[in-house]
Amino acid sequence: MPEEQHRFGMELALEEARKAYALGEVPVGAVILRGDRVLSRGHNLKETLGDPTAHAEILAIRRAARLTGGWRILDAAMYVTLEPCPMCAGAIVMARIPLLVIGAKDPRTGACGSLWDITRDDRLNHRVQVVTGVMEPECRRILEDFFRELRAKTEPEDMTTGSK
């Protein structure tokens, strides 16, 4: 797919990440496109729903499956602002999504090339084409801003001066 298509998809995923940020959720967004048509969108809702599986990718896959009426999401591309975790990478494989476009890599839990590579494991019956680094600075910045703000809110006050 052309670079401009990847930018278009990642811009939409960043919109979803901003929605998560506004809710106090880790700002990760995902969008599934079929051609230039949005099939589904999702953003993290783990805290909001109290559901450990409410990751952006899982929510987008569920919506796409409902819309298409089947579990196979063929002829589509998923755009996600942060490299998927093992659960999400497994769901992407199981949904048979052929193309995954990632903004920022995740060296702590990434399962699409960083720690593991579930999406391209030859032992599985489906492999996913993976493109990384699309709008990486923008995708990384929203995460850094979120965690910087979170740390500032949770830093204990200095007991002697009453300041942080």
C-alpha positions as CSV (number, residue, x, y, z in Angstrom):
1,M,0.0,0.0,0.0
2,P,1.3,3.5,-0.7
3,E,2.8,5.6,2.0
4,E,-0.1,8.2,1.8
5,Q,-2.6,5.4,2.6
6,H,-0.6,4.4,5.6
7,R,-0.5,8.0,6.8
8,F,-4.3,8.3,6.3
9,G,-4.9,5.1,8.4
10,M,-2.5,6.1,11.1
11,E,-4.1,9.6,11.4
12,L,-7.4,7.9,12.0
13,A,-5.8,5.6,14.6
14,L,-4.3,8.6,16.4
15,E,-7.8,10.2,16.5
16,E,-8.8,7.0,18.4
17,A,-5.8,7.3,20.7
18,R,-6.8,10.8,21.6
19,K,-10.3,9.6,22.6
20,A,-8.6,7.1,25.0
21,Y,-6.4,9.8,26.4
22,A,-9.4,12.1,27.1
23,L,-10.9,9.2,29.1
24,G,-7.8,8.6,31.1
25,E,-7.0,5.4,29.2
26,V,-3.6,4.5,27.9
27,P,-3.8,6.3,24.5
28,V,-3.8,3.5,21.9
29,G,-6.0,3.6,18.9
30,A,-6.7,1.1,16.1
31,V,-8.6,1.4,12.8
32,I,-9.4,-1.3,10.3
33,L,-9.6,-0.1,6.7
34,R,-10.8,-2.0,3.6
35,G,-9.3,0.1,0.8
36,D,-10.0,3.7,1.8
37,R,-13.2,2.8,3.7
38,V,-13.2,2.6,7.5
39,L,-14.5,-0.8,8.5
40,S,-14.1,-0.2,12.3
41,R,-12.4,1.8,15.0
42,G,-11.3,1.2,18.5
43,H,-9.5,2.8,21.4
44,N,-8.4,1.4,24.8
45,L,-11.3,1.1,27.2
46,K,-9.8,-1.3,29.9
47,E,-10.3,1.1,32.8
48,T,-13.7,2.4,31.6
49,L,-15.1,-1.1,31.1
50,G,-13.1,-2.8,33.8
51,D,-12.2,-5.4,31.1
52,P,-8.6,-6.6,30.6
53,T,-9.4,-7.5,27.0
54,A,-10.8,-4.0,26.0
55,H,-7.7,-3.1,24.0
56,A,-8.1,-0.9,20.9
57,E,-7.3,-3.8,18.6
58,I,-9.7,-6.3,20.1
59,L,-12.5,-3.7,20.1
60,A,-11.8,-2.9,16.4
61,I,-11.7,-6.6,15.5
62,R,-15.0,-7.3,17.3
63,R,-16.7,-4.4,15.5
64,A,-15.4,-5.4,12.1
65,A,-16.5,-9.0,12.6
66,R,-20.0,-7.8,13.6
67,L,-20.2,-5.5,10.6
68,T,-19.0,-8.1,8.1
69,G,-21.0,-11.0,9.7
70,G,-18.0,-13.3,10.0
71,W,-14.8,-13.8,11.9
72,R,-12.4,-13.5,9.0
73,I,-11.5,-9.9,8.2
74,L,-9.9,-10.4,4.8
75,D,-8.9,-7.7,2.3
76,A,-8.3,-5.3,5.1
77,A,-5.5,-3.5,7.0
78,M,-5.3,-2.7,10.7
79,Y,-3.6,0.5,11.7
80,V,-2.5,0.7,15.4
81,T,-0.6,3.5,17.2
82,L,1.4,1.0,19.4
83,E,2.7,-2.4,18.6
84,P,0.2,-5.0,19.7
85,C,0.6,-7.2,22.8
86,P,0.5,-11.0,22.6
87,M,-3.3,-11.1,23.1
88,C,-3.9,-8.6,20.3
89,A,-1.3,-10.1,18.0
90,G,-3.0,-13.4,18.4
91,A,-6.4,-11.9,17.7
92,I,-5.0,-10.3,14.5
93,V,-3.7,-13.6,13.3
94,M,-7.0,-15.5,14.2
95,A,-9.0,-12.8,12.4
96,R,-6.8,-13.4,9.3
97,I,-6.1,-9.7,8.9
98,P,-3.5,-9.6,6.1
99,L,-1.8,-6.3,6.9
100,L,-0.8,-4.6,10.2
101,V,0.6,-1.1,10.2
102,I,2.2,0.0,13.5
103,G,3.2,3.5,14.6
104,A,5.5,3.0,17.6
105,K,7.2,-0.3,18.6
106,D,6.7,-1.6,22.2
107,P,9.9,-3.1,23.6
108,R,8.1,-4.1,26.8
109,T,5.2,-6.1,25.5
110,G,5.3,-5.9,21.7
111,A,4.4,-9.2,20.0
112,C,4.9,-8.1,16.4
113,G,8.7,-8.1,16.3
114,S,9.9,-6.6,19.5
115,L,9.7,-9.3,22.2
116,W,7.9,-11.9,20.2
117,D,6.7,-12.1,16.6
118,I,3.4,-13.8,16.8
119,T,2.1,-12.1,13.6
120,R,4.8,-13.7,11.4
121,D,5.4,-17.0,13.2
122,D,5.7,-19.8,10.6
123,R,4.2,-22.3,13.0
124,L,0.8,-20.6,12.8
125,N,-1.6,-21.1,9.9
126,H,-1.8,-17.4,9.0
127,R,1.0,-14.8,8.9
128,V,0.5,-11.0,8.8
129,Q,2.5,-8.5,6.7
130,V,3.8,-6.0,9.2
131,V,4.8,-2.4,8.5
132,T,6.4,-0.4,11.3
133,G,7.3,3.2,12.1
134,V,4.5,4.9,10.3
135,M,4.1,8.3,12.0
136,E,6.3,6.9,14.9
137,P,7.2,10.3,16.5
138,E,3.5,11.3,16.8
139,C,2.5,7.9,18.1
140,R,5.3,7.8,20.6
141,R,4.6,11.4,21.7
142,I,1.0,10.9,22.8
143,L,2.1,7.9,25.0
144,E,5.0,9.9,26.5
145,D,2.7,12.9,27.2
146,F,0.1,10.6,28.8
147,F,2.6,8.8,31.1
148,R,4.4,12.1,32.0
149,E,1.0,13.5,33.1
150,L,0.1,10.4,35.0
151,R,3.5,10.4,36.9
152,A,3.0,14.1,37.8
153,K,-0.4,13.3,39.2
154,T,0.8,10.4,41.3
155,E,4.1,11.8,42.6
156,P,4.0,12.0,46.4
157,E,4.1,15.5,47.9
158,D,7.3,16.5,49.6
159,M,6.4,16.3,53.3
160,T,8.8,19.1,54.4
161,T,7.7,21.8,51.9
162,G,4.2,20.5,50.8
163,S,5.3,20.6,47.2
164,K,5.8,17.9,44.7
